[in-house]
Amino acid sequence: MSYLLRLTLLSSALFFLSYVFISLTLASFWPLLQRRAGRWNDTALYGLRIAPLIAATAIVGLLVIPSFVCLEPLETGEALSVTALALAFGGIVIVVAGALSVLVACWRTARFIAACTRAEGVKKTSFASAAIEISGQAPVLAVAGAYQPTIVVSRELRRLLAPGEIQAVIHHELAHINRHDNLKKLVLRFSRFPFLVRLERTWLNAVELAADDCAATSETGAVDLASALLKIASASGVPRLPDLAISFVPETDRALRVRVERLLSWKPRGEQQSPISKLWKPALLAVLLLAVSYSPLLRHVHELTELFTR
């Protein structure tokens, strides 16, 4: 077996092991963590959700590949065990399935936006350069697309809402664009894991609360946003949206109630410290420990990969 092929298969096998193990561990502990998740913002929840992907990629990129390149002789012709080949196949499946999921999500979203753009009576709105207004009977309001997100708003929505409410909901949707929420959803499409669905839902709910905070900068704005939420939620005929789209109205009544109650009890919120800013000291310590123990660690990883040979 060639040198590069063994490196690729070993990397895929270790990626599969790391990704599945970390994901299952997170899924196992999530019911306990969820009790405290109410105090976490969307940034912390998103970081927790993509931690398995980042950790598995870091393990392969920083440990597996360097250990193989530095310690594995070029002339050796060792073959991999059946177990290693099976794990490598699992890693390939995860990457290919994730890539296909991303492509399908992008294709469906592009078709949705194109259909909206081709709709009869479509026009640019007067209240946001990133928005288009479409004709139709349903009160549609959503942000669609990851790379160039577009706000899709129906004329029925303008008829349903007062001017102050329209301004509030557009500011809410612009917050999604500025925070790149659909692009974050695209990354989650690549790293889908069946047992982390509840964590993703919690993150999506936190995303809506963060967008509400950006839009509701005053008590009047908060009341307008809550009123718009109730009006649109009570309307019927809201169309199905693609994967890379965020609807203004939540899917569940409980999430709707939480947002409305939170807006109606609006109070000025001070500047919140980003969770990332609290992690720089542990991150610096981890980097220093890795630098000090890097050589012995590479040897241990190489010994582990040798177990995959027969």
Residue pairs with C-beta under 8 A, 6 or more apart in sequence:
1 77
1 78
1 79
1 80
3 72
3 74
6 68
6 72
6 78
6 80
7 65
7 68
7 69
7 72
8 88
9 80
9 84
9 85
9 88
10 64
10 68
10 80
10 84
10 88
10 305
10 308
11 60
11 64
11 65
11 68
11 91
12 87
12 88
12 89
12 90
12 91
12 92
12 95
13 80
13 84
13 85
13 87
13 88
13 90
13 91
13 308
14 59
14 60
14 64
14 87
14 91
14 305
15 56
15 57
15 59
15 60
15 64
15 91
15 94
15 95
16 87
16 88
16 90
16 91
16 94
17 87
18 52
18 55
18 56
18 59
18 60
19 52
19 53
19 56
19 91
19 94
20 90
22 51
22 52
22 55
22 56
23 52
23 193
23 195
23 196
24 195
26 48
26 51
26 52
26 196
26 199
27 193
27 195
27 196
27 199
30 196
30 198
30 199
33 48
34 198
34 199
34 202
37 45
37 202
40 206
40 275
41 206
41 210
41 272
41 275
42 203
42 206
42 207
42 209
42 210
43 274
43 275
43 276
44 275
45 199
45 202
45 203
45 206
46 184
46 203
47 275
47 276
48 199
49 188
49 196
49 199
49 200
49 203
50 187
50 188
50 191
52 191
52 193
53 187
53 190
53 191
62 290
63 297
63 298
63 301
64 301
64 305
66 298
67 298
67 299
67 301
67 302
67 305
68 302
68 305
70 298
70 302
71 298
71 299
71 302
72 302
78 309
78 310
79 309
79 310
80 88
80 308
80 309
80 310
81 308
81 309
81 310
82 310
83 308
84 308
84 309
87 308
97 192
98 189
98 190
98 191
98 192
99 190
101 189
101 190
101 192
102 186
102 189
102 190
104 243
105 186
105 189
105 242
105 243
105 244
106 146
106 186
106 244
108 242
108 243
108 244
109 144
109 145
109 146
109 242
109 243
109 244
109 245
110 145
111 242
112 144
112 241
112 242
112 245
113 144
113 145
113 150
113 152
116 122
116 132
116 134
116 144
116 150
116 152
117 132
119 134
119 135
119 136
120 135
121 134
121 135
121 155
122 132
122 133
122 134
122 135
123 132
123 133
124 131
124 132
124 133
125 131
125 132
125 133
125 151
125 153
127 166
127 167
127 170
128 151
128 170
128 173
128 174
130 149
130 150
130 151
130 174
130 177
131 150
131 151
131 152
131 153
131 170
131 173
132 150
132 151
132 152
132 153
133 153
133 154
133 155
133 158
134 140
134 152
134 153
134 154
134 155
135 154
135 155
136 154
136 155
136 156
137 156
137 237
138 154
138 156
138 235
138 236
138 237
138 238
138 239
139 154
139 156
139 157
139 160
139 231
139 232
139 235
139 238
140 152
140 153
140 154
140 156
140 157
140 238
140 239
141 151
141 152
141 153
141 154
141 157
141 169
141 173
141 232
141 247
141 248
141 249
142 151
142 152
142 173
142 241
142 245
142 246
142 247
142 248
143 149
143 150
143 151
143 152
143 173
143 176
143 177
143 181
143 182
143 245
143 246
144 150
144 152
144 182
144 241
144 242
144 244
144 245
145 182
145 244
145 245
146 182
146 183
146 185
146 186
146 244
147 183
149 176
149 177
149 182
151 170
151 173
151 174
151 177
153 170
156 235
157 166
157 169
157 232
158 166
160 231
160 232
160 235
161 169
161 228
161 231
161 232
162 224
162 227
164 220
164 221
164 224
165 224
165 225
165 227
165 228
165 231
166 228
167 224
168 215
168 216
168 221
168 224
168 225
168 228
169 215
169 225
169 228
169 232
169 248
171 214
171 215
171 221
172 211
172 212
172 214
172 215
172 225
172 248
173 211
173 248
174 215
175 210
175 211
175 214
175 215
176 182
176 207
176 211
176 246
178 214
179 207
179 210
179 211
179 214
181 207
181 211
181 246
182 244
182 245
182 246
185 243
185 244
185 246
186 244
188 200
189 243
189 244
204 246
205 250
205 255
205 258
207 246
208 246
208 250
208 255
208 259
209 258
209 259
209 262
212 222
212 225
212 259
212 262
212 263
213 269
215 221
215 225
216 222
216 225
216 263
216 266
219 266
222 263
222 264
222 266
223 263
223 264
223 266
225 263
226 259
226 260
226 263
226 264
228 248
229 248
229 249
229 256
229 259
229 260
229 263
230 260
232 238
232 248
232 249
233 249
233 256
238 247
238 249
241 247
249 256
250 256
250 259
290 297
